[in-house]
Amino acid sequence: MGSAFGHAVWAFLKHYFAKAGFIDGWAGFVIAFAYFEVTFYRYAKRYETTQNWGPPPSGPVKRP
């Protein structure tokens, strides 16, 4: 998951500073943060699929 966070931080910095998103003010920050989120979720999902994660184990539901 560290890789996902690192890629996401890089995406934010790239869009906020390198592509001059800071000039747009709040809108530029929101757009750069959206790139952060999308990138993080993309790499987190890839990590999950390579680790063969599944749903948590659960037993039968007991009703009163």
Predicted model as a PDB file, atoms N, CA, C, CB and O in Angstrom, pLDDT in the B-factor column:
MODEL        1                                                                  
ATOM      1  N   MET A   1       0.813  -1.194   0.000  1.00 76.00           N  
ATOM      2  CA  MET A   1       0.000   0.000   0.000  1.00 76.00           C  
ATOM      3  C   MET A   1       0.854   1.254   0.000  1.00 76.00           C  
ATOM      4  CB  MET A   1      -0.924   0.000   1.188  1.00 76.00           C  
ATOM      5  O   MET A   1       0.380   2.325  -0.380  1.00 76.00           O  
ATOM      6  N   GLY A   2       2.085   1.141   0.413  1.00 83.00           N  
ATOM      7  CA  GLY A   2       2.974   2.299   0.380  1.00 83.00           C  
ATOM      8  C   GLY A   2       3.204   2.775  -1.040  1.00 83.00           C  
ATOM      9  O   GLY A   2       3.330   3.974  -1.291  1.00 83.00           O  
ATOM     10  N   SER A   3       3.259   1.836  -1.964  1.00 87.00           N  
ATOM     11  CA  SER A   3       3.430   2.194  -3.366  1.00 87.00           C  
ATOM     12  C   SER A   3       2.219   2.975  -3.869  1.00 87.00           C  
ATOM     13  CB  SER A   3       3.649   0.936  -4.221  1.00 87.00           C  
ATOM     14  O   SER A   3       2.369   3.937  -4.622  1.00 87.00           O  
ATOM     15  N   ALA A   4       1.041   2.573  -3.464  1.00 88.00           N  
ATOM     16  CA  ALA A   4      -0.175   3.281  -3.879  1.00 88.00           C  
ATOM     17  C   ALA A   4      -0.161   4.708  -3.355  1.00 88.00           C  
ATOM     18  CB  ALA A   4      -1.434   2.544  -3.380  1.00 88.00           C  
ATOM     19  O   ALA A   4      -0.502   5.643  -4.079  1.00 88.00           O  
ATOM     20  N   PHE A   5       0.232   4.873  -2.109  1.00 91.00           N  
ATOM     21  CA  PHE A   5       0.285   6.214  -1.531  1.00 91.00           C  
ATOM     22  C   PHE A   5       1.358   7.064  -2.209  1.00 91.00           C  
ATOM     23  CB  PHE A   5       0.551   6.134  -0.025  1.00 91.00           C  
ATOM     24  O   PHE A   5       1.142   8.247  -2.474  1.00 91.00           O  
ATOM     25  N   GLY A   6       2.501   6.466  -2.485  1.00 92.00           N  
ATOM     26  CA  GLY A   6       3.578   7.194  -3.152  1.00 92.00           C  
ATOM     27  C   GLY A   6       3.183   7.656  -4.542  1.00 92.00           C  
ATOM     28  O   GLY A   6       3.463   8.795  -4.915  1.00 92.00           O  
ATOM     29  N   HIS A   7       2.535   6.789  -5.316  1.00 91.00           N  
ATOM     30  CA  HIS A   7       2.080   7.173  -6.644  1.00 91.00           C  
ATOM     31  C   HIS A   7       1.030   8.285  -6.549  1.00 91.00           C  
ATOM     32  CB  HIS A   7       1.508   5.953  -7.391  1.00 91.00           C  
ATOM     33  O   HIS A   7       1.011   9.200  -7.372  1.00 91.00           O  
ATOM     34  N   ALA A   8       0.164   8.198  -5.550  1.00 92.00           N  
ATOM     35  CA  ALA A   8      -0.881   9.206  -5.384  1.00 92.00           C  
ATOM     36  C   ALA A   8      -0.287  10.564  -5.017  1.00 92.00           C  
ATOM     37  CB  ALA A   8      -1.880   8.763  -4.312  1.00 92.00           C  
ATOM     38  O   ALA A   8      -0.719  11.593  -5.537  1.00 92.00           O  
ATOM     39  N   VAL A   9       0.692  10.570  -4.131  1.00 91.00           N  
ATOM     40  CA  VAL A   9       1.341  11.834  -3.762  1.00 91.00           C  
ATOM     41  C   VAL A   9       2.024  12.437  -4.981  1.00 91.00           C  
ATOM     42  CB  VAL A   9       2.369  11.619  -2.619  1.00 91.00           C  
ATOM     43  O   VAL A   9       1.946  13.645  -5.207  1.00 91.00           O  
ATOM     44  N   TRP A  10       2.689  11.603  -5.763  1.00 92.00           N  
ATOM     45  CA  TRP A  10       3.350  12.099  -6.963  1.00 92.00           C  
ATOM     46  C   TRP A  10       2.331  12.688  -7.950  1.00 92.00           C  
ATOM     47  CB  TRP A  10       4.150  10.968  -7.633  1.00 92.00           C  
ATOM     48  O   TRP A  10       2.593  13.722  -8.564  1.00 92.00           O  
ATOM     49  N   ALA A  11       1.174  12.036  -8.104  1.00 92.00           N  
ATOM     50  CA  ALA A  11       0.138  12.546  -8.998  1.00 92.00           C  
ATOM     51  C   ALA A  11      -0.353  13.913  -8.518  1.00 92.00           C  
ATOM     52  CB  ALA A  11      -1.041  11.551  -9.086  1.00 92.00           C  
ATOM     53  O   ALA A  11      -0.559  14.821  -9.324  1.00 92.00           O  
ATOM     54  N   PHE A  12      -0.537  14.055  -7.206  1.00 91.00           N  
ATOM     55  CA  PHE A  12      -0.976  15.337  -6.663  1.00 91.00           C  
ATOM     56  C   PHE A  12       0.064  16.426  -6.929  1.00 91.00           C  
ATOM     57  CB  PHE A  12      -1.244  15.216  -5.156  1.00 91.00           C  
ATOM     58  O   PHE A  12      -0.267  17.504  -7.423  1.00 91.00           O  
ATOM     59  N   LEU A  13       1.314  16.136  -6.599  1.00 90.00           N  
ATOM     60  CA  LEU A  13       2.367  17.136  -6.785  1.00 90.00           C  
ATOM     61  C   LEU A  13       2.531  17.520  -8.251  1.00 90.00           C  
ATOM     62  CB  LEU A  13       3.690  16.614  -6.239  1.00 90.00           C  
ATOM     63  O   LEU A  13       2.745  18.687  -8.580  1.00 90.00           O  
ATOM     64  N   LYS A  14       2.428  16.535  -9.113  1.00 92.00           N  
ATOM     65  CA  LYS A  14       2.572  16.794 -10.540  1.00 92.00           C  
ATOM     66  C   LYS A  14       1.473  17.726 -11.038  1.00 92.00           C  
ATOM     67  CB  LYS A  14       2.549  15.481 -11.326  1.00 92.00           C  
ATOM     68  O   LYS A  14       1.745  18.660 -11.792  1.00 92.00           O  
ATOM     69  N   HIS A  15       0.233  17.478 -10.622  1.00 88.00           N  
ATOM     70  CA  HIS A  15      -0.871  18.288 -11.124  1.00 88.00           C  
ATOM     71  C   HIS A  15      -1.002  19.618 -10.400  1.00 88.00           C  
ATOM     72  CB  HIS A  15      -2.157  17.525 -11.007  1.00 88.00           C  
ATOM     73  O   HIS A  15      -1.516  20.578 -10.975  1.00 88.00           O  
ATOM     74  N   TYR A  16      -0.557  19.697  -9.172  1.00 88.00           N  
ATOM     75  CA  TYR A  16      -0.703  20.948  -8.432  1.00 88.00           C  
ATOM     76  C   TYR A  16       0.453  21.902  -8.687  1.00 88.00           C  
ATOM     77  CB  TYR A  16      -0.814  20.666  -6.948  1.00 88.00           C  
ATOM     78  O   TYR A  16       0.243  23.106  -8.839  1.00 88.00           O  
ATOM     79  N   PHE A  17       1.667  21.379  -8.737  1.00 89.00           N  
ATOM     80  CA  PHE A  17       2.821  22.252  -8.911  1.00 89.00           C  
ATOM     81  C   PHE A  17       3.358  22.252 -10.342  1.00 89.00           C  
ATOM     82  CB  PHE A  17       3.915  21.841  -7.963  1.00 89.00           C  
ATOM     83  O   PHE A  17       3.501  23.317 -10.942  1.00 89.00           O  
ATOM     84  N   ALA A  18       3.653  21.089 -10.892  1.00 87.00           N  
ATOM     85  CA  ALA A  18       4.283  21.029 -12.213  1.00 87.00           C  
ATOM     86  C   ALA A  18       3.344  21.534 -13.311  1.00 87.00           C  
ATOM     87  CB  ALA A  18       4.721  19.597 -12.521  1.00 87.00           C  
ATOM     88  O   ALA A  18       3.793  22.167 -14.267  1.00 87.00           O  
ATOM     89  N   LYS A  19       2.056  21.259 -13.179  1.00 83.00           N  
ATOM     90  CA  LYS A  19       1.105  21.722 -14.186  1.00 83.00           C  
ATOM     91  C   LYS A  19       0.400  23.008 -13.754  1.00 83.00           C  
ATOM     92  CB  LYS A  19       0.076  20.638 -14.469  1.00 83.00           C  
ATOM     93  O   LYS A  19      -0.617  23.391 -14.333  1.00 83.00           O  
ATOM     94  N   ALA A  20       0.944  23.665 -12.738  1.00 84.00           N  
ATOM     95  CA  ALA A  20       0.496  24.988 -12.274  1.00 84.00           C  
ATOM     96  C   ALA A  20      -0.964  25.015 -11.832  1.00 84.00           C  
ATOM     97  CB  ALA A  20       0.697  26.005 -13.369  1.00 84.00           C  
ATOM     98  O   ALA A  20      -1.682  25.973 -12.114  1.00 84.00           O  
ATOM     99  N   GLY A  21      -1.398  23.975 -11.147  1.00 82.00           N  
ATOM    100  CA  GLY A  21      -2.760  23.953 -10.620  1.00 82.00           C  
ATOM    101  C   GLY A  21      -2.965  24.957  -9.507  1.00 82.00           C  
ATOM    102  O   GLY A  21      -4.096  25.369  -9.250  1.00 82.00           O  
ATOM    103  N   PHE A  22      -1.897  25.359  -8.844  1.00 82.00           N  
ATOM    104  CA  PHE A  22      -2.011  26.325  -7.746  1.00 82.00           C  
ATOM    105  C   PHE A  22      -2.472  27.689  -8.239  1.00 82.00           C  
ATOM    106  CB  PHE A  22      -0.677  26.463  -7.025  1.00 82.00           C  
ATOM    107  O   PHE A  22      -2.984  28.486  -7.454  1.00 82.00           O  
ATOM    108  N   ILE A  23      -2.301  27.968  -9.517  1.00 84.00           N  
ATOM    109  CA  ILE A  23      -2.741  29.257 -10.073  1.00 84.00           C  
ATOM    110  C   ILE A  23      -4.266  29.348 -10.061  1.00 84.00           C  
ATOM    111  CB  ILE A  23      -2.205  29.443 -11.517  1.00 84.00           C  
ATOM    112  O   ILE A  23      -4.820  30.441  -9.947  1.00 84.00           O  
ATOM    113  N   ASP A  24      -4.942  28.216 -10.175  1.00 82.00           N  
ATOM    114  CA  ASP A  24      -6.404  28.196 -10.198  1.00 82.00           C  
ATOM    115  C   ASP A  24      -7.017  28.276  -8.809  1.00 82.00           C  
ATOM    116  CB  ASP A  24      -6.889  26.950 -10.886  1.00 82.00           C  
ATOM    117  O   ASP A  24      -8.241  28.300  -8.679  1.00 82.00           O  
ATOM    118  N   GLY A  25      -6.200  28.318  -7.779  1.00 88.00           N  
ATOM    119  CA  GLY A  25      -6.713  28.441  -6.412  1.00 88.00           C  
ATOM    120  C   GLY A  25      -7.363  27.158  -5.929  1.00 88.00           C  
ATOM    121  O   GLY A  25      -6.831  26.059  -6.087  1.00 88.00           O  
ATOM    122  N   TRP A  26      -8.548  27.340  -5.327  1.00 90.00           N  
ATOM    123  CA  TRP A  26      -9.242  26.203  -4.728  1.00 90.00           C  
ATOM    124  C   TRP A  26      -9.590  25.143  -5.772  1.00 90.00           C  
ATOM    125  CB  TRP A  26     -10.511  26.673  -4.021  1.00 90.00           C  
ATOM    126  O   TRP A  26      -9.458  23.948  -5.508  1.00 90.00           O  
ATOM    127  N   ALA A  27     -10.027  25.568  -6.941  1.00 90.00           N  
ATOM    128  CA  ALA A  27     -10.389  24.615  -7.989  1.00 90.00           C  
ATOM    129  C   ALA A  27      -9.176  23.769  -8.404  1.00 90.00           C  
ATOM    130  CB  ALA A  27     -10.964  25.359  -9.212  1.00 90.00           C  
ATOM    131  O   ALA A  27      -9.312  22.566  -8.631  1.00 90.00           O  
ATOM    132  N   GLY A  28      -8.018  24.377  -8.502  1.00 90.00           N  
ATOM    133  CA  GLY A  28      -6.814  23.643  -8.844  1.00 90.00           C  
ATOM    134  C   GLY A  28      -6.456  22.624  -7.787  1.00 90.00           C  
ATOM    135  O   GLY A  28      -6.011  21.520  -8.100  1.00 90.00           O  
ATOM    136  N   PHE A  29      -6.653  22.999  -6.516  1.00 91.00           N  
ATOM    137  CA  PHE A  29      -6.390  22.059  -5.420  1.00 91.00           C  
ATOM    138  C   PHE A  29      -7.339  20.869  -5.478  1.00 91.00           C  
ATOM    139  CB  PHE A  29      -6.519  22.766  -4.063  1.00 91.00           C  
ATOM    140  O   PHE A  29      -6.919  19.725  -5.310  1.00 91.00           O  
ATOM    141  N   VAL A  30      -8.613  21.140  -5.715  1.00 92.00           N  
ATOM    142  CA  VAL A  30      -9.608  20.068  -5.767  1.00 92.00           C  
ATOM    143  C   VAL A  30      -9.315  19.120  -6.924  1.00 92.00           C  
ATOM    144  CB  VAL A  30     -11.025  20.652  -5.905  1.00 92.00           C  
ATOM    145  O   VAL A  30      -9.428  17.903  -6.775  1.00 92.00           O  
ATOM    146  N   ILE A  31      -8.941  19.668  -8.069  1.00 91.00           N  
ATOM    147  CA  ILE A  31      -8.622  18.825  -9.222  1.00 91.00           C  
ATOM    148  C   ILE A  31      -7.390  17.974  -8.932  1.00 91.00           C  
ATOM    149  CB  ILE A  31      -8.393  19.688 -10.480  1.00 91.00           C  
ATOM    150  O   ILE A  31      -7.377  16.782  -9.238  1.00 91.00           O  
ATOM    151  N   ALA A  32      -6.357  18.572  -8.346  1.00 92.00           N  
ATOM    152  CA  ALA A  32      -5.147  17.818  -8.012  1.00 92.00           C  
ATOM    153  C   ALA A  32      -5.459  16.742  -6.980  1.00 92.00           C  
ATOM    154  CB  ALA A  32      -4.047  18.759  -7.484  1.00 92.00           C  
ATOM    155  O   ALA A  32      -4.921  15.637  -7.053  1.00 92.00           O  
ATOM    156  N   PHE A  33      -6.322  17.056  -6.023  1.00 93.00           N  
ATOM    157  CA  PHE A  33      -6.702  16.060  -5.019  1.00 93.00           C  
ATOM    158  C   PHE A  33      -7.503  14.930  -5.652  1.00 93.00           C  
ATOM    159  CB  PHE A  33      -7.514  16.714  -3.891  1.00 93.00           C  
ATOM    160  O   PHE A  33      -7.384  13.778  -5.235  1.00 93.00           O  
ATOM    161  N   ALA A  34      -8.311  15.245  -6.647  1.00 94.00           N  
ATOM    162  CA  ALA A  34      -9.054  14.201  -7.356  1.00 94.00           C  
ATOM    163  C   ALA A  34      -8.091  13.256  -8.063  1.00 94.00           C  
ATOM    164  CB  ALA A  34     -10.037  14.822  -8.371  1.00 94.00           C  
ATOM    165  O   ALA A  34      -8.308  12.045  -8.077  1.00 94.00           O  
ATOM    166  N   TYR A  35      -7.020  13.805  -8.653  1.00 93.00           N  
ATOM    167  CA  TYR A  35      -6.006  12.941  -9.257  1.00 93.00           C  
ATOM    168  C   TYR A  35      -5.339  12.071  -8.192  1.00 93.00           C  
ATOM    169  CB  TYR A  35      -4.949  13.783  -9.997  1.00 93.00           C  
ATOM    170  O   TYR A  35      -5.029  10.907  -8.444  1.00 93.00           O  
ATOM    171  N   PHE A  36      -5.117  12.637  -6.997  1.00 95.00           N  
ATOM    172  CA  PHE A  36      -4.568  11.869  -5.881  1.00 95.00           C  
ATOM    173  C   PHE A  36      -5.464  10.673  -5.577  1.00 95.00           C  
ATOM    174  CB  PHE A  36      -4.412  12.759  -4.628  1.00 95.00           C  
ATOM    175  O   PHE A  36      -4.991   9.541  -5.476  1.00 95.00           O  
ATOM    176  N   GLU A  37      -6.772  10.936  -5.430  1.00 96.00           N  
ATOM    177  CA  GLU A  37      -7.710   9.869  -5.088  1.00 96.00           C  
ATOM    178  C   GLU A  37      -7.771   8.779  -6.148  1.00 96.00           C  
ATOM    179  CB  GLU A  37      -9.085  10.444  -4.877  1.00 96.00           C  
ATOM    180  O   GLU A  37      -7.687   7.590  -5.841  1.00 96.00           O  
ATOM    181  N   VAL A  38      -7.919   9.203  -7.402  1.00 95.00           N  
ATOM    182  CA  VAL A  38      -8.036   8.232  -8.494  1.00 95.00           C  
ATOM    183  C   VAL A  38      -6.797   7.357  -8.565  1.00 95.00           C  
ATOM    184  CB  VAL A  38      -8.255   8.947  -9.836  1.00 95.00           C  
ATOM    185  O   VAL A  38      -6.899   6.140  -8.719  1.00 95.00           O  
ATOM    186  N   THR A  39      -5.634   7.970  -8.454  1.00 95.00           N  
ATOM    187  CA  THR A  39      -4.393   7.210  -8.536  1.00 95.00           C  
ATOM    188  C   THR A  39      -4.252   6.263  -7.357  1.00 95.00           C  
ATOM    189  CB  THR A  39      -3.196   8.151  -8.597  1.00 95.00           C  
ATOM    190  O   THR A  39      -3.848   5.113  -7.529  1.00 95.00           O  
ATOM    191  N   PHE A  40      -4.582   6.736  -6.161  1.00 95.00           N  
ATOM    192  CA  PHE A  40      -4.489   5.875  -4.984  1.00 95.00           C  
ATOM    193  C   PHE A  40      -5.400   4.663  -5.119  1.00 95.00           C  
ATOM    194  CB  PHE A  40      -4.843   6.659  -3.720  1.00 95.00           C  
ATOM    195  O   PHE A  40      -4.974   3.534  -4.873  1.00 95.00           O  
ATOM    196  N   TYR A  41      -6.654   4.888  -5.510  1.00 94.00           N  
ATOM    197  CA  TYR A  41      -7.594   3.770  -5.622  1.00 94.00           C  
ATOM    198  C   TYR A  41      -7.172   2.797  -6.716  1.00 94.00           C  
ATOM    199  CB  TYR A  41      -9.006   4.289  -5.903  1.00 94.00           C  
ATOM    200  O   TYR A  41      -7.350   1.588  -6.572  1.00 94.00           O  
ATOM    201  N   ARG A  42      -6.611   3.317  -7.813  1.00 94.00           N  
ATOM    202  CA  ARG A  42      -6.166   2.443  -8.897  1.00 94.00           C  
ATOM    203  C   ARG A  42      -5.069   1.496  -8.410  1.00 94.00           C  
ATOM    204  CB  ARG A  42      -5.660   3.278 -10.089  1.00 94.00           C  
ATOM    205  O   ARG A  42      -5.130   0.290  -8.648  1.00 94.00           O  
ATOM    206  N   TYR A  43      -4.063   2.053  -7.724  1.00 92.00           N  
ATOM    207  CA  TYR A  43      -2.961   1.214  -7.260  1.00 92.00           C  
ATOM    208  C   TYR A  43      -3.363   0.344  -6.079  1.00 92.00           C  
ATOM    209  CB  TYR A  43      -1.776   2.074  -6.880  1.00 92.00           C  
ATOM    210  O   TYR A  43      -2.850  -0.766  -5.938  1.00 92.00           O  
ATOM    211  N   ALA A  44      -4.273   0.819  -5.220  1.00 91.00           N  
ATOM    212  CA  ALA A  44      -4.757   0.004  -4.110  1.00 91.00           C  
ATOM    213  C   ALA A  44      -5.537  -1.197  -4.628  1.00 91.00           C  
ATOM    214  CB  ALA A  44      -5.632   0.842  -3.168  1.00 91.00           C  
ATOM    215  O   ALA A  44      -5.401  -2.304  -4.107  1.00 91.00           O  
ATOM    216  N   LYS A  45      -6.352  -0.978  -5.650  1.00 90.00           N  
ATOM    217  CA  LYS A  45      -7.114  -2.075  -6.230  1.00 90.00           C  
ATOM    218  C   LYS A  45      -6.182  -3.090  -6.887  1.00 90.00           C  
ATOM    219  CB  LYS A  45      -8.129  -1.544  -7.250  1.00 90.00           C  
ATOM    220  O   LYS A  45      -6.392  -4.298  -6.777  1.00 90.00           O  
ATOM    221  N   ARG A  46      -5.155  -2.595  -7.566  1.00 90.00           N  
ATOM    222  CA  ARG A  46      -4.187  -3.510  -8.166  1.00 90.00           C  
ATOM    223  C   ARG A  46      -3.472  -4.326  -7.100  1.00 90.00           C  
ATOM    224  CB  ARG A  46      -3.170  -2.738  -9.004  1.00 90.00           C  
ATOM    225  O   ARG A  46      -3.217  -5.516  -7.289  1.00 90.00           O  
ATOM    226  N   TYR A  47      -3.147  -3.685  -5.976  1.00 89.00           N  
ATOM    227  CA  TYR A  47      -2.497  -4.403  -4.866  1.00 89.00           C  
ATOM    228  C   TYR A  47      -3.420  -5.490  -4.322  1.00 89.00           C  
ATOM    229  CB  TYR A  47      -2.104  -3.419  -3.733  1.00 89.00           C  
ATOM    230  O   TYR A  47      -2.980  -6.606  -4.046  1.00 89.00           O  
ATOM    231  N   GLU A  48      -4.697  -5.159  -4.168  1.00 85.00           N  
ATOM    232  CA  GLU A  48      -5.656  -6.140  -3.665  1.00 85.00           C  
ATOM    233  C   GLU A  48      -5.759  -7.347  -4.594  1.00 85.00           C  
ATOM    234  CB  GLU A  48      -7.030  -5.496  -3.491  1.00 85.00           C  
ATOM    235  O   GLU A  48      -5.798  -8.486  -4.130  1.00 85.00           O  
ATOM    236  N   THR A  49      -5.804  -7.106  -5.882  1.00 85.00           N  
ATOM    237  CA  THR A  49      -5.958  -8.223  -6.808  1.00 85.00           C  
ATOM    238  C   THR A  49      -4.710  -9.094  -6.845  1.00 85.00           C  
ATOM    239  CB  THR A  49      -6.274  -7.709  -8.205  1.00 85.00           C  
ATOM    240  O   THR A  49      -4.815 -10.309  -7.015  1.00 85.00           O  
ATOM    241  N   THR A  50      -3.540  -8.500  -6.689  1.00 87.00           N  
ATOM    242  CA  THR A  50      -2.324  -9.317  -6.703  1.00 87.00           C  
ATOM    243  C   THR A  50      -2.143 -10.081  -5.399  1.00 87.00           C  
ATOM    244  CB  THR A  50      -1.105  -8.442  -6.961  1.00 87.00           C  
ATOM    245  O   THR A  50      -1.430 -11.084  -5.376  1.00 87.00           O  
ATOM    246  N   GLN A  51      -2.760  -9.641  -4.331  1.00 87.00           N  
ATOM    247  CA  GLN A  51      -2.668 -10.333  -3.042  1.00 87.00           C  
ATOM    248  C   GLN A  51      -3.781 -11.355  -2.851  1.00 87.00           C  
ATOM    249  CB  GLN A  51      -2.706  -9.327  -1.910  1.00 87.00           C  
ATOM    250  O   GLN A  51      -3.823 -12.037  -1.827  1.00 87.00           O  
ATOM    251  N   ASN A  52      -4.673 -11.469  -3.812  1.00 80.00           N  
ATOM    252  CA  ASN A  52      -5.810 -12.403  -3.754  1.00 80.00           C  
ATOM    253  C   ASN A  52      -6.656 -12.200  -2.503  1.00 80.00           C  
ATOM    254  CB  ASN A  52      -5.310 -13.845  -3.801  1.00 80.00           C  
ATOM    255  O   ASN A  52      -7.010 -13.156  -1.813  1.00 80.00           O  
ATOM    256  N   TRP A  53      -6.970 -10.954  -2.226  1.00 73.00           N  
ATOM    257  CA  TRP A  53      -7.827 -10.658  -1.089  1.00 73.00           C  
ATOM    258  C   TRP A  53      -9.239 -11.093  -1.401  1.00 73.00           C  
ATOM    259  CB  TRP A  53      -7.785  -9.162  -0.734  1.00 73.00           C  
ATOM    260  O   TRP A  53      -9.677 -11.058  -2.552  1.00 73.00           O  
ATOM    261  N   GLY A  54      -9.940 -11.500  -0.378  1.00 75.00           N  
ATOM    262  CA  GLY A  54     -11.334 -11.886  -0.532  1.00 75.00           C  
ATOM    263  C   GLY A  54     -12.166 -11.224   0.555  1.00 75.00           C  
ATOM    264  O   GLY A  54     -11.645 -10.461   1.368  1.00 75.00           O  
ATOM    265  N   PRO A  55     -13.431 -11.511   0.565  1.00 77.00           N  
ATOM    266  CA  PRO A  55     -14.262 -10.942   1.634  1.00 77.00           C  
ATOM    267  C   PRO A  55     -13.872 -11.541   2.978  1.00 77.00           C  
ATOM    268  CB  PRO A  55     -15.765 -11.188   1.352  1.00 77.00           C  
ATOM    269  O   PRO A  55     -13.364 -12.661   3.035  1.00 77.00           O  
ATOM    270  N   PRO A  56     -14.104 -10.811   4.050  1.00 79.00           N  
ATOM    271  CA  PRO A  56     -13.751 -11.348   5.365  1.00 79.00           C  
ATOM    272  C   PRO A  56     -14.598 -12.587   5.677  1.00 79.00           C  
ATOM    273  CB  PRO A  56     -13.945 -10.270   6.464  1.00 79.00           C  
ATOM    274  O   PRO A  56     -15.751 -12.684   5.257  1.00 79.00           O  
ATOM    275  N   PRO A  57     -14.009 -13.528   6.418  1.00 83.00           N  
ATOM    276  CA  PRO A  57     -14.776 -14.729   6.755  1.00 83.00           C  
ATOM    277  C   PRO A  57     -15.929 -14.375   7.697  1.00 83.00           C  
ATOM    278  CB  PRO A  57     -13.858 -15.797   7.401  1.00 83.00           C  
ATOM    279  O   PRO A  57     -15.777 -13.589   8.633  1.00 83.00           O  
ATOM    280  N   SER A  58     -17.061 -14.970   7.423  1.00 84.00           N  
ATOM    281  CA  SER A  58     -18.195 -14.728   8.294  1.00 84.00           C  
ATOM    282  C   SER A  58     -18.985 -16.021   8.460  1.00 84.00           C  
ATOM    283  CB  SER A  58     -19.092 -13.601   7.733  1.00 84.00           C  
ATOM    284  O   SER A  58     -19.096 -16.833   7.542  1.00 84.00           O  
ATOM    285  N   GLY A  59     -19.511 -16.177   9.626  1.00 82.00           N  
ATOM    286  CA  GLY A  59     -20.314 -17.354   9.915  1.00 82.00           C  
ATOM    287  C   GLY A  59     -21.764 -17.109   9.568  1.00 82.00           C  
ATOM    288  O   GLY A  59     -22.112 -16.046   9.053  1.00 82.00           O  
ATOM    289  N   PRO A  60     -22.610 -18.079   9.843  1.00 82.00           N  
ATOM    290  CA  PRO A  60     -24.043 -17.899   9.565  1.00 82.00           C  
ATOM    291  C   PRO A  60     -24.628 -16.833  10.481  1.00 82.00           C  
ATOM    292  CB  PRO A  60     -24.810 -19.234   9.741  1.00 82.00           C  
ATOM    293  O   PRO A  60     -24.195 -16.662  11.621  1.00 82.00           O  
ATOM    294  N   VAL A  61     -25.613 -16.127   9.962  1.00 80.00           N  
ATOM    295  CA  VAL A  61     -26.270 -15.080  10.735  1.00 80.00           C  
ATOM    296  C   VAL A  61     -27.271 -15.730  11.664  1.00 80.00           C  
ATOM    297  CB  VAL A  61     -26.961 -14.039   9.811  1.00 80.00           C  
ATOM    298  O   VAL A  61     -28.112 -16.513  11.222  1.00 80.00           O  
ATOM    299  N   LYS A  62     -27.190 -15.412  12.960  1.00 83.00           N  
ATOM    300  CA  LYS A  62     -28.122 -15.968  13.941  1.00 83.00           C  
ATOM    301  C   LYS A  62     -29.194 -14.939  14.248  1.00 83.00           C  
ATOM    302  CB  LYS A  62     -27.383 -16.394  15.238  1.00 83.00           C  
ATOM    303  O   LYS A  62     -28.902 -13.815  14.657  1.00 83.00           O  
ATOM    304  N   ARG A  63     -30.404 -15.330  14.051  1.00 82.00           N  
ATOM    305  CA  ARG A  63     -31.528 -14.419  14.308  1.00 82.00           C  
ATOM    306  C   ARG A  63     -32.144 -14.754  15.655  1.00 82.00           C  
ATOM    307  CB  ARG A  63     -32.598 -14.511  13.180  1.00 82.00           C  
ATOM    308  O   ARG A  63     -32.261 -15.924  16.018  1.00 82.00           O  
ATOM    309  N   PRO A  64     -32.536 -13.727  16.392  1.00 77.00           N  
ATOM    310  CA  PRO A  64     -33.125 -13.988  17.726  1.00 77.00           C  
ATOM    311  C   PRO A  64     -34.512 -14.568  17.672  1.00 77.00           C  
ATOM    312  CB  PRO A  64     -33.168 -12.727  18.525  1.00 77.00           C  
ATOM    313  O   PRO A  64     -35.111 -14.831  18.715  1.00 77.00           O  
TER     314      PRO A  64                                                      
ENDMDL                                                                          
END                                                                             
